[in-house]
């Protein structure tokens, strides 16, 4: 627990990627009309969840007006609600919504992190930014000793985890599961609006991912 707090403290202070640091502050100043009265977090986001988790969820990056606004990953946007609802249904979350950092959502046996800790312009981090942020994911993997299932949300998150874990040649595709040393790596499409609104990721496909994770555990 202490190691995770120390690591998250370093994340929040990180300014290794000037483009991202500039962008998240700009978003926090200019805001959007629907959140014009909100105080934006506008800093790198710490990971969060159960320190004893057996399920590690790796996302892409915070959303500009979701996590970058609320101060918690997958919180305050549609992706956060999809994640919370599915996790609640599988017994990993206390409530089925993720709206604010003080909404009472508690994760059970699950920990949420991301390949990149700052919201990137157009949701597209640069390769150098992903590589720069990988030190934090690598440190988390070492600290979270109980993890047995890693769920990577999207191709970028999948690739980022494989790189820091030293895994090569693994195929990405929704629902694909790989046996890796001491763990299972499960791939999923990201619950972005681009995927959910177009039907590329349906609710049943999404819920099944968490049923699979629960069954493996």
Residue pairs with C-beta under 8 A, 6 or more apart in sequence:
1 51
3 143
4 47
4 51
4 140
4 143
4 144
7 136
7 139
7 140
7 143
8 46
8 47
8 48
9 46
10 136
11 44
11 45
11 46
11 47
11 117
11 136
12 43
12 44
12 45
12 46
13 44
14 44
14 117
14 136
15 21
16 132
16 133
17 118
17 128
17 129
17 132
17 133
19 121
19 126
19 129
20 116
20 118
20 119
20 120
20 125
20 129
21 118
23 64
23 118
23 119
23 120
23 121
24 42
24 43
24 44
24 64
24 68
24 118
24 119
25 42
27 40
27 42
27 64
27 65
27 68
27 119
28 40
28 41
28 42
28 68
28 69
29 40
29 42
31 38
31 40
31 65
32 65
35 65
35 69
38 69
40 68
40 69
41 67
41 68
41 69
41 70
41 71
42 68
42 69
43 71
44 117
44 118
45 62
45 67
45 68
45 71
45 72
45 73
45 114
45 117
45 118
46 117
47 73
47 111
47 112
47 113
47 114
47 136
47 140
48 72
48 73
48 107
48 111
48 112
49 107
49 110
49 111
49 112
50 107
50 108
50 109
50 110
50 111
51 111
51 144
52 109
52 146
53 107
53 109
53 110
53 111
53 144
53 146
53 147
54 109
54 110
54 146
54 147
54 148
54 149
54 217
55 92
55 109
55 110
55 111
55 147
55 148
55 149
55 151
55 213
55 217
56 110
56 111
56 113
56 140
56 141
56 144
56 147
56 149
56 150
56 151
57 83
57 110
57 111
57 112
57 113
57 151
57 153
58 113
58 114
58 115
58 137
58 150
58 151
58 152
58 153
58 157
58 158
58 160
58 161
59 73
59 74
59 112
59 113
59 114
59 115
59 153
59 154
59 157
59 190
60 114
60 115
60 116
60 123
60 125
60 153
60 154
60 156
60 157
60 190
61 114
61 115
61 116
61 117
61 118
61 119
61 120
61 123
61 125
62 68
62 73
62 114
62 116
62 117
62 118
62 119
63 76
63 77
63 79
63 119
63 123
64 119
65 76
65 77
66 74
66 75
66 76
66 77
66 79
66 80
67 73
67 74
67 75
67 76
67 77
67 80
67 119
68 118
68 119
69 76
70 76
70 99
70 100
70 101
71 101
72 98
72 100
72 101
73 112
73 113
73 114
74 80
74 83
74 84
74 98
74 112
75 98
75 99
75 100
75 101
75 103
75 105
76 98
76 99
76 100
78 191
78 193
78 196
79 190
79 191
79 192
79 193
80 98
80 99
81 96
81 97
81 98
81 99
82 191
82 196
82 203
82 206
83 98
83 112
83 191
84 93
84 95
84 96
84 97
84 98
84 105
85 96
85 97
86 206
86 207
86 209
86 210
87 93
87 107
87 110
87 210
88 94
88 95
88 96
89 96
89 207
89 210
90 207
90 210
90 211
90 213
90 214
91 108
91 109
91 214
92 107
92 108
92 109
92 110
92 210
92 214
93 105
93 106
93 107
93 108
93 110
94 104
94 105
94 106
94 107
94 108
95 103
95 104
95 105
97 103
97 105
98 105
109 217
111 140
111 144
111 147
113 136
113 137
113 140
114 157
115 125
115 130
115 133
115 134
115 137
115 156
115 157
115 159
115 160
115 161
116 125
116 129
116 130
116 133
116 160
117 133
117 136
118 129
118 133
120 126
120 129
123 192
125 133
125 156
130 156
130 160
134 160
134 163
134 164
137 160
137 161
137 164
138 164
141 147
141 164
141 165
147 183
148 182
148 183
148 184
148 216
148 217
149 183
149 184
149 186
149 213
149 216
149 217
150 161
150 180
150 183
150 184
150 185
150 186
151 186
151 188
151 209
151 213
152 158
152 160
152 161
152 172
152 185
152 186
152 187
152 188
153 188
153 189
153 190
153 191
154 188
154 189
154 190
154 192
155 172
157 190
158 170
158 172
158 185
158 187
159 172
161 167
161 185
162 168
162 170
162 185
165 180
167 178
167 180
167 185
170 178
170 185
172 187
173 187
174 187
174 188
174 189
174 201
174 205
174 209
175 186
175 187
175 188
175 205
175 208
175 209
175 212
176 186
176 187
177 184
177 185
177 186
177 187
177 212
177 216
178 184
178 185
178 186
178 187
184 216
186 209
186 212
186 213
186 216
188 201
188 206
188 209
189 195
189 200
189 201
189 205
190 201
191 201
191 206
194 200
195 201
196 202
196 206
